[in-house]
Amino acid sequence: MEKVLIVGCKRAMDDICIACSRCLVAFNRREGEFSKYEDAEILGLLNCGDCPGAAIVPRLAQVKLWNAHMEEKPTVVHIATCIMDHCPHKDVLISKIKATVGVPVVEGSHPYRPQNVFA
């Protein structure tokens, strides 16, 4: 079974994407980048630590520490759509994540992007 950790933008997660519902709905429906999973569960949602993502490595270490006693660890990390679409620091952030986690890193999460806000 895949154990999915989603890393999103702190600002989007705090202020825009209420309860990260789009990522969670996409995961539950197996849509977007989650469509490849049959047997998977969400291990956690983690924000980047705020711009410019300097705290991502210690935050990933915290995930390991907090879940160690339960013997749970991510088997795949998804970079949320909020980072992929809007983060000016995404390349450095993704590089840090890939260099640190030792598991596959998937760039993307949900496919739900508003097309016509005022239509």
N, CA, C and O atoms as CSV, one atom per row, in Angstrom:
chain,resi,resn,atom,element,x,y,z
A,1,MET,N,N,0.836,-1.182,0.000
A,1,MET,CA,C,0.000,0.000,0.000
A,1,MET,C,C,0.881,1.245,0.000
A,1,MET,O,O,1.854,1.337,0.749
A,2,GLU,N,N,0.522,2.199,-0.854
A,2,GLU,CA,C,1.237,3.474,-0.889
A,2,GLU,C,C,0.778,4.353,0.275
A,2,GLU,O,O,-0.406,4.397,0.609
A,3,LYS,N,N,1.720,5.037,0.870
A,3,LYS,CA,C,1.450,6.003,1.938
A,3,LYS,C,C,1.834,7.366,1.378
A,3,LYS,O,O,3.016,7.645,1.179
A,4,VAL,N,N,0.854,8.204,1.125
A,4,VAL,CA,C,1.034,9.455,0.403
A,4,VAL,C,C,1.166,10.631,1.366
A,4,VAL,O,O,0.324,10.839,2.239
A,5,LEU,N,N,2.232,11.385,1.190
A,5,LEU,CA,C,2.417,12.657,1.884
A,5,LEU,C,C,2.268,13.750,0.847
A,5,LEU,O,O,2.946,13.730,-0.180
A,6,ILE,N,N,1.387,14.703,1.107
A,6,ILE,CA,C,1.174,15.830,0.196
A,6,ILE,C,C,1.843,17.055,0.791
A,6,ILE,O,O,1.608,17.402,1.949
A,7,VAL,N,N,2.682,17.710,-0.009
A,7,VAL,CA,C,3.339,18.948,0.409
A,7,VAL,C,C,2.719,20.091,-0.381
A,7,VAL,O,O,2.752,20.105,-1.612
A,8,GLY,N,N,2.149,21.054,0.352
A,8,GLY,CA,C,1.499,22.188,-0.287
A,8,GLY,C,C,2.092,23.507,0.150
A,8,GLY,O,O,2.978,23.560,1.003
A,9,CYS,N,N,1.598,24.555,-0.439
A,9,CYS,CA,C,2.013,25.926,-0.140
A,9,CYS,C,C,1.374,26.383,1.169
A,9,CYS,O,O,0.155,26.307,1.324
A,10,LYS,N,N,2.182,26.850,2.102
A,10,LYS,CA,C,1.659,27.290,3.391
A,10,LYS,C,C,0.605,28.371,3.221
A,10,LYS,O,O,-0.456,28.319,3.844
A,11,ARG,N,N,0.895,29.337,2.388
A,11,ARG,CA,C,-0.043,30.453,2.223
A,11,ARG,C,C,-1.355,29.995,1.612
A,11,ARG,O,O,-2.423,30.431,2.040
A,12,ALA,N,N,-1.288,29.131,0.630
A,12,ALA,CA,C,-2.521,28.625,0.023
A,12,ALA,C,C,-3.285,27.749,1.013
A,12,ALA,O,O,-4.506,27.854,1.130
A,13,MET,N,N,-2.561,26.888,1.723
A,13,MET,CA,C,-3.224,25.990,2.671
A,13,MET,C,C,-3.872,26.765,3.816
A,13,MET,O,O,-4.937,26.376,4.296
A,14,ASP,N,N,-3.250,27.845,4.254
A,14,ASP,CA,C,-3.783,28.630,5.369
A,14,ASP,C,C,-4.907,29.563,4.947
A,14,ASP,O,O,-5.860,29.765,5.700
A,15,ASP,N,N,-4.808,30.137,3.747
A,15,ASP,CA,C,-5.702,31.237,3.389
A,15,ASP,C,C,-6.664,30.974,2.242
A,15,ASP,O,O,-7.700,31.634,2.154
A,16,ILE,N,N,-6.359,30.042,1.372
A,16,ILE,CA,C,-7.152,29.893,0.157
A,16,ILE,C,C,-7.848,28.547,0.078
A,16,ILE,O,O,-9.066,28.481,-0.089
A,17,CYS,N,N,-7.088,27.489,0.195
A,17,CYS,CA,C,-7.606,26.140,-0.050
A,17,CYS,C,C,-8.133,25.568,1.270
A,17,CYS,O,O,-7.421,24.851,1.973
A,18,ILE,N,N,-9.349,25.885,1.586
A,18,ILE,CA,C,-9.926,25.520,2.866
A,18,ILE,C,C,-9.866,24.009,3.062
A,18,ILE,O,O,-10.439,23.239,2.292
A,19,ALA,N,N,-9.154,23.607,4.116
A,19,ALA,CA,C,-9.000,22.203,4.504
A,19,ALA,C,C,-8.374,21.352,3.404
A,19,ALA,O,O,-8.495,20.127,3.420
A,20,CYS,N,N,-7.710,21.992,2.456
A,20,CYS,CA,C,-7.074,21.259,1.344
A,20,CYS,C,C,-8.056,20.297,0.690
A,20,CYS,O,O,-7.674,19.203,0.272
A,21,SER,N,N,-9.297,20.696,0.601
A,21,SER,CA,C,-10.338,19.791,0.128
A,21,SER,C,C,-10.120,19.330,-1.305
A,21,SER,O,O,-10.476,18.200,-1.637
A,22,ARG,N,N,-9.549,20.164,-2.165
A,22,ARG,CA,C,-9.368,19.738,-3.551
A,22,ARG,C,C,-8.376,18.579,-3.646
A,22,ARG,O,O,-8.607,17.633,-4.400
A,23,CYS,N,N,-7.282,18.637,-2.897
A,23,CYS,CA,C,-6.331,17.516,-2.896
A,23,CYS,C,C,-6.991,16.260,-2.333
A,23,CYS,O,O,-6.829,15.168,-2.878
A,24,LEU,N,N,-7.730,16.419,-1.249
A,24,LEU,CA,C,-8.349,15.258,-0.619
A,24,LEU,C,C,-9.454,14.655,-1.479
A,24,LEU,O,O,-9.574,13.433,-1.570
A,25,VAL,N,N,-10.251,15.493,-2.100
A,25,VAL,CA,C,-11.298,14.985,-2.999
A,25,VAL,C,C,-10.660,14.260,-4.178
A,25,VAL,O,O,-11.106,13.174,-4.548
A,26,ALA,N,N,-9.630,14.844,-4.768
A,26,ALA,CA,C,-8.951,14.190,-5.891
A,26,ALA,C,C,-8.367,12.851,-5.466
A,26,ALA,O,O,-8.443,11.874,-6.211
A,27,PHE,N,N,-7.787,12.803,-4.279
A,27,PHE,CA,C,-7.242,11.537,-3.790
A,27,PHE,C,C,-8.362,10.504,-3.629
A,27,PHE,O,O,-8.240,9.376,-4.105
A,28,ASN,N,N,-9.435,10.886,-2.969
A,28,ASN,CA,C,-10.546,9.952,-2.739
A,28,ASN,C,C,-11.172,9.467,-4.041
A,28,ASN,O,O,-11.597,8.316,-4.143
A,29,ARG,N,N,-11.227,10.349,-5.035
A,29,ARG,CA,C,-11.804,9.979,-6.336
A,29,ARG,C,C,-10.765,9.356,-7.272
A,29,ARG,O,O,-11.103,8.857,-8.345
A,30,ARG,N,N,-9.508,9.391,-6.856
A,30,ARG,CA,C,-8.384,8.914,-7.678
A,30,ARG,C,C,-8.345,9.664,-9.011
A,30,ARG,O,O,-8.276,9.063,-10.083
A,31,GLU,N,N,-8.389,10.981,-8.911
A,31,GLU,CA,C,-8.305,11.853,-10.086
A,31,GLU,C,C,-6.994,12.618,-10.076
A,31,GLU,O,O,-6.294,12.660,-9.064
A,32,GLY,N,N,-6.673,13.212,-11.196
A,32,GLY,CA,C,-5.426,13.959,-11.304
A,32,GLY,C,C,-4.234,13.027,-11.151
A,32,GLY,O,O,-4.238,11.908,-11.665
A,33,GLU,N,N,-3.228,13.489,-10.451
A,33,GLU,CA,C,-2.014,12.692,-10.258
A,33,GLU,C,C,-2.229,11.498,-9.328
A,33,GLU,O,O,-1.343,10.655,-9.188
A,34,PHE,N,N,-3.390,11.424,-8.699
A,34,PHE,CA,C,-3.692,10.294,-7.821
A,34,PHE,C,C,-4.357,9.137,-8.576
A,34,PHE,O,O,-4.648,8.098,-7.984
A,35,SER,N,N,-4.594,9.311,-9.860
A,35,SER,CA,C,-5.331,8.298,-10.631
A,35,SER,C,C,-4.586,6.969,-10.739
A,35,SER,O,O,-5.200,5.944,-11.034
A,36,LYS,N,N,-3.296,6.968,-10.509
A,36,LYS,CA,C,-2.515,5.734,-10.666
A,36,LYS,C,C,-2.589,4.803,-9.458
A,36,LYS,O,O,-2.094,3.678,-9.515
A,37,TYR,N,N,-3.201,5.258,-8.372
A,37,TYR,CA,C,-3.223,4.451,-7.156
A,37,TYR,C,C,-4.495,3.620,-7.051
A,37,TYR,O,O,-5.601,4.105,-7.292
A,38,GLU,N,N,-4.309,2.359,-6.687
A,38,GLU,CA,C,-5.440,1.509,-6.343
A,38,GLU,C,C,-5.488,1.327,-4.838
A,38,GLU,O,O,-6.543,1.453,-4.217
A,39,ASP,N,N,-4.337,1.033,-4.261
A,39,ASP,CA,C,-4.242,0.768,-2.833
A,39,ASP,C,C,-3.328,1.819,-2.204
A,39,ASP,O,O,-2.106,1.674,-2.210
A,40,ALA,N,N,-3.928,2.869,-1.667
A,40,ALA,CA,C,-3.146,3.971,-1.110
A,40,ALA,C,C,-3.950,4.672,-0.030
A,40,ALA,O,O,-5.178,4.602,0.007
A,41,GLU,N,N,-3.224,5.345,0.844
A,41,GLU,CA,C,-3.866,6.174,1.856
A,41,GLU,C,C,-3.023,7.420,2.071
A,41,GLU,O,O,-1.821,7.435,1.805
A,42,ILE,N,N,-3.679,8.459,2.556
A,42,ILE,CA,C,-2.985,9.705,2.869
A,42,ILE,C,C,-2.305,9.535,4.220
A,42,ILE,O,O,-2.955,9.223,5.218
A,43,LEU,N,N,-1.010,9.741,4.246
A,43,LEU,CA,C,-0.274,9.726,5.509
A,43,LEU,C,C,-0.316,11.111,6.149
A,43,LEU,O,O,-0.365,11.234,7.373
A,44,GLY,N,N,-0.296,12.147,5.317
A,44,GLY,CA,C,-0.357,13.481,5.882
A,44,GLY,C,C,-0.352,14.573,4.840
A,44,GLY,O,O,-0.064,14.351,3.664
A,45,LEU,N,N,-0.684,15.771,5.317
A,45,LEU,CA,C,-0.591,16.998,4.542
A,45,LEU,C,C,0.417,17.882,5.253
A,45,LEU,O,O,0.305,18.108,6.458
A,46,LEU,N,N,1.385,18.377,4.528
A,46,LEU,CA,C,2.456,19.169,5.108
A,46,LEU,C,C,2.604,20.434,4.295
A,46,LEU,O,O,2.608,20.386,3.065
A,47,ASN,N,N,2.727,21.575,4.973
A,47,ASN,CA,C,3.007,22.775,4.198
A,47,ASN,C,C,4.508,22.984,4.104
A,47,ASN,O,O,5.280,22.384,4.853
A,48,CYS,N,N,4.907,23.829,3.191
A,48,CYS,CA,C,6.322,24.041,2.881
A,48,CYS,C,C,7.077,24.802,3.967
A,48,CYS,O,O,8.308,24.832,3.964
A,49,GLY,N,N,6.348,25.412,4.889
A,49,GLY,CA,C,6.988,26.202,5.936
A,49,GLY,C,C,7.023,27.682,5.630
A,49,GLY,O,O,7.562,28.458,6.419
A,50,ASP,N,N,6.465,28.093,4.510
A,50,ASP,CA,C,6.385,29.475,4.033
A,50,ASP,C,C,7.566,29.809,3.128
A,50,ASP,O,O,8.585,29.117,3.121
A,51,CYS,N,N,7.404,30.867,2.380
A,51,CYS,CA,C,8.410,31.295,1.402
A,51,CYS,C,C,9.723,31.643,2.096
A,51,CYS,O,O,9.725,32.279,3.150
A,52,PRO,N,N,10.813,31.234,1.516
A,52,PRO,CA,C,11.014,30.561,0.227
A,52,PRO,C,C,11.138,29.049,0.348
A,52,PRO,O,O,11.785,28.425,-0.493
A,53,GLY,N,N,10.549,28.450,1.349
A,53,GLY,CA,C,10.615,26.997,1.524
A,53,GLY,C,C,11.863,26.539,2.253
A,53,GLY,O,O,12.240,25.370,2.165
A,54,ALA,N,N,12.501,27.438,2.966
A,54,ALA,CA,C,13.753,27.112,3.659
A,54,ALA,C,C,13.559,26.067,4.757
A,54,ALA,O,O,14.510,25.380,5.130
A,55,ALA,N,N,12.339,25.940,5.276
A,55,ALA,CA,C,12.087,25.026,6.395
A,55,ALA,C,C,11.607,23.646,5.947
A,55,ALA,O,O,11.256,22.824,6.793
A,56,ILE,N,N,11.582,23.373,4.651
A,56,ILE,CA,C,10.995,22.113,4.195
A,56,ILE,C,C,11.761,20.896,4.705
A,56,ILE,O,O,11.133,19.907,5.084
A,57,VAL,N,N,13.077,20.930,4.728
A,57,VAL,CA,C,13.836,19.759,5.174
A,57,VAL,C,C,13.578,19.447,6.651
A,57,VAL,O,O,13.303,18.292,6.974
A,58,PRO,N,N,13.654,20.427,7.562
A,58,PRO,CA,C,13.304,20.115,8.951
A,58,PRO,C,C,11.847,19.668,9.118
A,58,PRO,O,O,11.551,18.842,9.982
A,59,ARG,N,N,10.952,20.197,8.315
A,59,ARG,CA,C,9.548,19.785,8.407
A,59,ARG,C,C,9.383,18.330,7.968
A,59,ARG,O,O,8.607,17.584,8.565
A,60,LEU,N,N,10.111,17.929,6.928
A,60,LEU,CA,C,10.074,16.522,6.512
A,60,LEU,C,C,10.648,15.622,7.597
A,60,LEU,O,O,10.150,14.520,7.827
A,61,ALA,N,N,11.692,16.093,8.259
A,61,ALA,CA,C,12.271,15.322,9.371
A,61,ALA,C,C,11.270,15.186,10.505
A,61,ALA,O,O,11.223,14.150,11.168
A,62,GLN,N,N,10.464,16.223,10.737
A,62,GLN,CA,C,9.429,16.148,11.764
A,62,GLN,C,C,8.387,15.088,11.418
A,62,GLN,O,O,7.908,14.382,12.305
A,63,VAL,N,N,8.037,14.972,10.156
A,63,VAL,CA,C,7.087,13.939,9.738
A,63,VAL,C,C,7.642,12.569,10.115
A,63,VAL,O,O,6.926,11.724,10.653
A,64,LYS,N,N,8.915,12.361,9.829
A,64,LYS,CA,C,9.546,11.080,10.180
A,64,LYS,C,C,9.525,10.855,11.689
A,64,LYS,O,O,9.168,9.772,12.152
A,65,LEU,N,N,9.901,11.865,12.446
A,65,LEU,CA,C,9.950,11.757,13.902
A,65,LEU,C,C,8.573,11.502,14.500
A,65,LEU,O,O,8.411,10.602,15.324
A,66,TRP,N,N,7.585,12.283,14.095
A,66,TRP,CA,C,6.250,12.168,14.669
A,66,TRP,C,C,5.570,10.852,14.335
A,66,TRP,O,O,4.698,10.405,15.079
A,67,ASN,N,N,5.951,10.225,13.231
A,67,ASN,CA,C,5.307,8.978,12.817
A,67,ASN,C,C,6.120,7.737,13.155
A,67,ASN,O,O,5.635,6.622,12.968
A,68,ALA,N,N,7.343,7.901,13.648
A,68,ALA,CA,C,8.232,6.764,13.905
A,68,ALA,C,C,7.636,5.773,14.905
A,68,ALA,O,O,7.722,4.564,14.690
A,69,HIS,N,N,7.043,6.251,15.973
A,69,HIS,CA,C,6.505,5.337,16.988
A,69,HIS,C,C,5.330,4.526,16.458
A,69,HIS,O,O,4.991,3.487,17.024
A,70,MET,N,N,4.709,4.988,15.381
A,70,MET,CA,C,3.616,4.246,14.756
A,70,MET,C,C,4.114,3.385,13.603
A,70,MET,O,O,3.346,2.657,12.972
A,71,GLU,N,N,5.418,3.482,13.339
A,71,GLU,CA,C,6.041,2.767,12.232
A,71,GLU,C,C,5.378,3.097,10.903
A,71,GLU,O,O,5.127,2.219,10.077
A,72,GLU,N,N,5.101,4.377,10.717
A,72,GLU,CA,C,4.505,4.879,9.479
A,72,GLU,C,C,5.486,5.837,8.817
A,72,GLU,O,O,6.096,6.674,9.482
A,73,LYS,N,N,5.631,5.707,7.503
A,73,LYS,CA,C,6.437,6.662,6.754
A,73,LYS,C,C,5.902,6.733,5.332
A,73,LYS,O,O,5.353,5.760,4.815
A,74,PRO,N,N,6.065,7.886,4.708
A,74,PRO,CA,C,5.566,8.014,3.338
A,74,PRO,C,C,6.349,7.119,2.376
A,74,PRO,O,O,7.552,6.905,2.528
A,75,THR,N,N,5.627,6.612,1.390
A,75,THR,CA,C,6.277,5.869,0.311
A,75,THR,C,C,6.324,6.693,-0.962
A,75,THR,O,O,7.021,6.344,-1.915
A,76,VAL,N,N,5.572,7.801,-0.972
A,76,VAL,CA,C,5.571,8.724,-2.104
A,76,VAL,C,C,5.176,10.110,-1.590
A,76,VAL,O,O,4.344,10.240,-0.692
A,77,VAL,N,N,5.784,11.134,-2.174
A,77,VAL,CA,C,5.470,12.522,-1.818
A,77,VAL,C,C,4.891,13.197,-3.050
A,77,VAL,O,O,5.465,13.134,-4.137
A,78,HIS,N,N,3.745,13.844,-2.864
A,78,HIS,CA,C,3.128,14.624,-3.946
A,78,HIS,C,C,3.327,16.104,-3.669
A,78,HIS,O,O,3.079,16.579,-2.561
A,79,ILE,N,N,3.774,16.821,-4.677
A,79,ILE,CA,C,3.862,18.273,-4.608
A,79,ILE,C,C,2.512,18.797,-5.076
A,79,ILE,O,O,2.122,18.578,-6.223
A,80,ALA,N,N,1.805,19.481,-4.204
A,80,ALA,CA,C,0.432,19.904,-4.481
A,80,ALA,C,C,0.362,20.903,-5.635
A,80,ALA,O,O,1.324,21.605,-5.946
A,81,THR,N,N,-0.795,20.934,-6.241
A,81,THR,CA,C,-1.058,21.821,-7.364
A,81,THR,C,C,-0.797,23.281,-7.011
A,81,THR,O,O,-0.362,24.052,-7.866
A,82,CYS,N,N,-1.056,23.672,-5.764
A,82,CYS,CA,C,-0.830,25.075,-5.372
A,82,CYS,C,C,0.638,25.467,-5.536
A,82,CYS,O,O,0.938,26.601,-5.909
A,83,ILE,N,N,1.537,24.553,-5.265
A,83,ILE,CA,C,2.966,24.828,-5.481
A,83,ILE,C,C,3.281,24.766,-6.963
A,83,ILE,O,O,3.957,25.648,-7.492
A,84,MET,N,N,2.802,23.743,-7.630
A,84,MET,CA,C,3.118,23.565,-9.049
A,84,MET,C,C,2.647,24.742,-9.899
A,84,MET,O,O,3.329,25.134,-10.846
A,85,ASP,N,N,1.497,25.304,-9.570
A,85,ASP,CA,C,0.918,26.372,-10.395
A,85,ASP,C,C,1.362,27.775,-10.010
A,85,ASP,O,O,1.360,28.671,-10.854
A,86,HIS,N,N,1.745,27.987,-8.748
A,86,HIS,CA,C,1.915,29.370,-8.301
A,86,HIS,C,C,3.210,29.700,-7.577
A,86,HIS,O,O,3.487,30.880,-7.365
A,87,CYS,N,N,4.000,28.742,-7.194
A,87,CYS,CA,C,5.153,29.017,-6.335
A,87,CYS,C,C,6.370,29.470,-7.146
A,87,CYS,O,O,6.839,28.740,-8.019
A,88,PRO,N,N,6.879,30.665,-6.862
A,88,PRO,CA,C,8.089,31.121,-7.557
A,88,PRO,C,C,9.346,30.378,-7.088
A,88,PRO,O,O,10.398,30.482,-7.717
A,89,HIS,N,N,9.238,29.636,-5.994
A,89,HIS,CA,C,10.376,28.904,-5.425
A,89,HIS,C,C,10.283,27.400,-5.680
A,89,HIS,O,O,11.057,26.629,-5.113
A,90,LYS,N,N,9.347,26.977,-6.524
A,90,LYS,CA,C,9.051,25.550,-6.663
A,90,LYS,C,C,10.251,24.723,-7.103
A,90,LYS,O,O,10.421,23.604,-6.620
A,91,ASP,N,N,11.079,25.225,-7.991
A,91,ASP,CA,C,12.201,24.418,-8.474
A,91,ASP,C,C,13.184,24.097,-7.348
A,91,ASP,O,O,13.634,22.959,-7.220
A,92,VAL,N,N,13.513,25.095,-6.539
A,92,VAL,CA,C,14.417,24.875,-5.407
A,92,VAL,C,C,13.739,23.987,-4.363
A,92,VAL,O,O,14.361,23.077,-3.815
A,93,LEU,N,N,12.487,24.252,-4.098
A,93,LEU,CA,C,11.728,23.471,-3.117
A,93,LEU,C,C,11.658,21.996,-3.528
A,93,LEU,O,O,11.920,21.114,-2.711
A,94,ILE,N,N,11.314,21.732,-4.767
A,94,ILE,CA,C,11.216,20.357,-5.245
A,94,ILE,C,C,12.583,19.685,-5.219
A,94,ILE,O,O,12.687,18.505,-4.883
A,95,SER,N,N,13.621,20.419,-5.569
A,95,SER,CA,C,14.987,19.855,-5.512
A,95,SER,C,C,15.356,19.439,-4.099
A,95,SER,O,O,15.931,18.371,-3.892
A,96,LYS,N,N,15.025,20.282,-3.127
A,96,LYS,CA,C,15.305,19.948,-1.724
A,96,LYS,C,C,14.534,18.705,-1.291
A,96,LYS,O,O,15.073,17.835,-0.607
A,97,ILE,N,N,13.286,18.631,-1.689
A,97,ILE,CA,C,12.461,17.485,-1.315
A,97,ILE,C,C,13.019,16.213,-1.941
A,97,ILE,O,O,13.171,15.202,-1.256
A,98,LYS,N,N,13.325,16.255,-3.232
A,98,LYS,CA,C,13.854,15.072,-3.921
A,98,LYS,C,C,15.184,14.625,-3.325
A,98,LYS,O,O,15.456,13.427,-3.244
A,99,ALA,N,N,16.012,15.577,-2.907
A,99,ALA,CA,C,17.320,15.238,-2.339
A,99,ALA,C,C,17.209,14.680,-0.930
A,99,ALA,O,O,18.167,14.099,-0.420
A,100,THR,N,N,16.063,14.846,-0.296
A,100,THR,CA,C,15.912,14.506,1.112
A,100,THR,C,C,15.109,13.245,1.381
A,100,THR,O,O,15.474,12.470,2.265
A,101,VAL,N,N,14.037,13.017,0.653
A,101,VAL,CA,C,13.059,12.019,1.084
A,101,VAL,C,C,13.403,10.564,0.774
A,101,VAL,O,O,13.015,9.675,1.532
A,102,GLY,N,N,14.102,10.302,-0.290
A,102,GLY,CA,C,14.449,8.921,-0.602
A,102,GLY,C,C,13.296,8.074,-1.101
A,102,GLY,O,O,13.396,6.848,-1.133
A,103,VAL,N,N,12.203,8.710,-1.489
A,103,VAL,CA,C,11.061,8.029,-2.096
A,103,VAL,C,C,10.665,8.822,-3.338
A,103,VAL,O,O,11.115,9.955,-3.509
A,104,PRO,N,N,9.836,8.253,-4.203
A,104,PRO,CA,C,9.418,9.001,-5.393
A,104,PRO,C,C,8.702,10.301,-5.026
A,104,PRO,O,O,7.967,10.373,-4.041
A,105,VAL,N,N,8.940,11.325,-5.849
A,105,VAL,CA,C,8.283,12.619,-5.691
A,105,VAL,C,C,7.484,12.878,-6.961
A,105,VAL,O,O,8.039,12.905,-8.060
A,106,VAL,N,N,6.181,13.068,-6.802
A,106,VAL,CA,C,5.279,13.302,-7.924
A,106,VAL,C,C,4.914,14.779,-7.937
A,106,VAL,O,O,4.480,15.329,-6.924
A,107,GLU,N,N,5.089,15.407,-9.072
A,107,GLU,CA,C,4.790,16.831,-9.192
A,107,GLU,C,C,3.346,17.011,-9.641
A,107,GLU,O,O,3.024,16.889,-10.823
A,108,GLY,N,N,2.491,17.300,-8.679
A,108,GLY,CA,C,1.083,17.537,-8.954
A,108,GLY,C,C,0.182,16.762,-8.012
A,108,GLY,O,O,0.596,15.794,-7.373
A,109,SER,N,N,-1.063,17.216,-7.946
A,109,SER,CA,C,-2.065,16.547,-7.126
A,109,SER,C,C,-3.414,16.584,-7.840
A,109,SER,O,O,-3.726,15.670,-8.603
A,110,HIS,N,N,-4.213,17.613,-7.611
A,110,HIS,CA,C,-5.571,17.646,-8.171
A,110,HIS,C,C,-5.619,18.367,-9.520
A,110,HIS,O,O,-4.735,19.159,-9.846
A,111,PRO,N,N,-6.672,18.076,-10.300
A,111,PRO,CA,C,-6.851,18.737,-11.593
A,111,PRO,C,C,-7.847,19.892,-11.557
A,111,PRO,O,O,-8.230,20.407,-12.608
A,112,TYR,N,N,-8.264,20.299,-10.381
A,112,TYR,CA,C,-9.371,21.259,-10.267
A,112,TYR,C,C,-8.839,22.690,-10.257
A,112,TYR,O,O,-8.445,23.213,-9.215
A,113,ARG,N,N,-8.837,23.299,-11.412
A,113,ARG,CA,C,-8.382,24.680,-11.550
A,113,ARG,C,C,-9.550,25.500,-12.072
A,113,ARG,O,O,-10.141,25.150,-13.094
A,114,PRO,N,N,-9.894,26.587,-11.386
A,114,PRO,CA,C,-11.010,27.406,-11.883
A,114,PRO,C,C,-10.667,28.030,-13.231
A,114,PRO,O,O,-9.600,28.621,-13.400
A,115,GLN,N,N,-11.578,27.892,-14.185
A,115,GLN,CA,C,-11.338,28.412,-15.528
A,115,GLN,C,C,-11.867,29.826,-15.686
A,115,GLN,O,O,-11.165,30.702,-16.191
A,116,ASN,N,N,-13.089,30.049,-15.259
A,116,ASN,CA,C,-13.739,31.346,-15.454
A,116,ASN,C,C,-14.324,31.803,-14.124
A,116,ASN,O,O,-15.471,31.496,-13.800
A,117,VAL,N,N,-13.539,32.524,-13.374
A,117,VAL,CA,C,-13.954,32.928,-12.025
A,117,VAL,C,C,-15.247,33.743,-12.052
A,117,VAL,O,O,-16.100,33.563,-11.183
A,118,PHE,N,N,-15.407,34.625,-13.019
A,118,PHE,CA,C,-16.570,35.493,-13.043
A,118,PHE,C,C,-17.633,35.063,-14.041
A,118,PHE,O,O,-18.573,35.818,-14.292
A,119,ALA,N,N,-17.514,33.891,-14.609
A,119,ALA,CA,C,-18.502,33.446,-15.601
A,119,ALA,C,C,-19.707,32.875,-14.924
A,119,ALA,O,O,-20.648,32.447,-15.594
